[in-house]
Amino acid sequence: MLRIDNLRPAVGARRKKKRVGRGIGSGHGKTSTRGQKGQRARDGIAPGFEGGQTPLHRRLPKQRGLARKAMPVRMFKKTYAIVNVEQLEKLEAHTMVTPELLKERGVIKQVRDGVRVLGKGELTKPLTVRAHHFSASALQKIEAAGGTAEVI
């Protein structure tokens, strides 16, 4: 029976720590498996040391200041919830489509930095679509179906 007092790791899952510097009879004595002289036999190498080659952190250009262009990658990137015109086709005609309605109907999971409507698919019903951004093809298809597109 499995109980907390008889839990054990699988056989071979845990290995004993290599004990170095414990006499010549151990096989790991004297130089403690580090060989004779040389850089690796001594105290060690600084993290990031590349054998004298200019290290990566010095090869890369510096990014100074707090401007957007100076910040690390994607820190200020906006993430939009994407909705295609073919997804709007499933809604009833003459509906006022808002980000809240899309979330409520399960078309999008979360609004994030806004809703972006793209032009994949066809639209046959007139809808009033309110979103943060529209692609040119999405605008064209919404207006061709007799609907309107409003930028929030």
C-alpha positions in Angstrom: 0.0 0.0 0.0 1.3 3.5 -0.9 1.6 5.8 2.1 3.7 8.9 2.7 6.1 7.0 5.0 7.0 4.5 2.4 7.4 6.8 -0.7 10.7 6.3 -2.4 12.2 7.6 -5.7 12.5 5.1 -8.6 15.6 2.9 -8.6 18.5 4.8 -10.2 16.7 8.1 -10.1 19.0 9.6 -7.5 22.8 9.4 -7.8 25.3 9.9 -5.0 27.3 13.2 -5.1 30.9 12.8 -6.4 33.1 13.3 -3.4 36.4 14.7 -4.6 39.7 15.4 -2.8 39.3 12.5 -0.3 42.7 10.7 -0.8 44.4 8.8 -3.6 42.6 5.6 -2.8 39.3 7.1 -3.8 40.4 7.7 -7.4 39.3 11.3 -7.0 42.1 12.6 -4.8 45.0 15.0 -5.2 43.9 17.0 -8.2 40.2 16.2 -7.6 39.5 15.2 -11.2 40.7 18.5 -12.6 43.9 17.2 -14.2 47.2 19.0 -13.9 47.8 22.7 -14.6 45.6 25.0 -16.7 42.7 27.4 -16.5 40.2 24.7 -15.6 42.4 23.3 -12.9 42.3 26.6 -11.0 39.6 28.7 -9.6 37.4 28.8 -12.6 36.2 31.1 -15.4 34.0 34.2 -15.0 30.4 33.6 -16.3 30.3 34.9 -19.9 34.0 34.5 -20.5 34.6 33.5 -24.1 38.3 32.7 -24.1 39.4 36.3 -24.7 37.0 37.0 -27.6 34.9 40.1 -26.9 31.9 38.6 -24.9 28.4 38.8 -26.1 27.3 41.4 -23.6 30.0 43.8 -25.0 29.4 43.0 -28.6 25.8 44.1 -28.6 24.9 47.8 -29.0 23.9 49.7 -25.9 20.3 50.8 -25.5 20.2 54.0 -23.5 17.4 56.0 -22.1 13.7 55.2 -21.5 12.3 55.9 -25.0 10.3 53.2 -26.7 13.0 52.6 -29.2 15.6 52.0 -26.5 13.5 49.5 -24.5 13.9 45.8 -24.6 12.1 43.8 -27.3 8.3 43.9 -27.2 7.9 45.7 -23.9 5.5 48.2 -25.4 4.1 46.0 -28.2 0.3 46.1 -28.3 -1.6 42.8 -28.5 -4.9 42.9 -30.2 -7.7 40.4 -30.2 -8.2 39.3 -33.8 -11.6 38.9 -35.4 -12.2 38.0 -39.0 -15.2 39.1 -41.1 -16.2 35.4 -41.4 -16.7 35.3 -37.6 -19.0 38.3 -37.8 -21.2 36.5 -40.4 -22.4 34.2 -37.6 -24.1 37.2 -35.8 -27.6 38.3 -36.5 -28.2 41.1 -39.0 -28.4 44.8 -37.7 -26.5 43.9 -34.6 -24.3 46.5 -32.8 -21.0 44.5 -32.6 -18.8 45.7 -29.7 -15.8 44.1 -28.0 -18.0 43.3 -25.0 -20.5 41.5 -27.2 -17.7 39.5 -29.0 -16.4 38.4 -25.6 -19.9 37.5 -24.3 -20.6 35.4 -27.4 -17.2 33.6 -27.2 -15.8 35.0 -30.4 -12.8 36.3 -28.5 -11.4 35.2 -25.2 -10.2 38.7 -24.0 -10.1 42.2 -25.3 -6.4 42.8 -24.5 -5.2 46.2 -26.0 -8.2 46.3 -28.4 -10.0 44.4 -31.1 -8.7 44.3 -34.7 -11.1 43.3 -37.5 -9.5 41.6 -40.5 -11.0 40.8 -43.9 -10.8 37.0 -44.1 -14.1 35.5 -45.3 -17.3 37.0 -46.6 -20.0 39.1 -45.0 -23.6 39.3 -46.3 -25.5 40.9 -43.3 -25.5 44.6 -42.4 -23.7 45.1 -39.0 -22.5 48.1 -37.0 -19.1 47.1 -35.9 -17.2 49.0 -33.2 -13.6 48.1 -32.9 -10.1 49.6 -32.3 -8.7 48.8 -35.7 -10.0 47.7 -39.2 -8.0 46.4 -42.1 -8.8 48.0 -45.5 -10.4 44.8 -46.8 -12.5 44.4 -43.6 -13.8 48.0 -44.0 -14.6 47.3 -47.7 -16.6 44.1 -46.9 -18.5 45.6 -44.0 -19.6 48.6 -46.0 -20.4 46.4 -49.1 -22.8 44.4 -46.9 -24.6 47.6 -45.9 -23.0 47.9 -42.5 -20.9 50.5 -40.8 -17.5 50.4 -39.1 -16.7 52.7 -36.2 -13.2 53.1 -34.7 -13.3 53.2 -30.9 
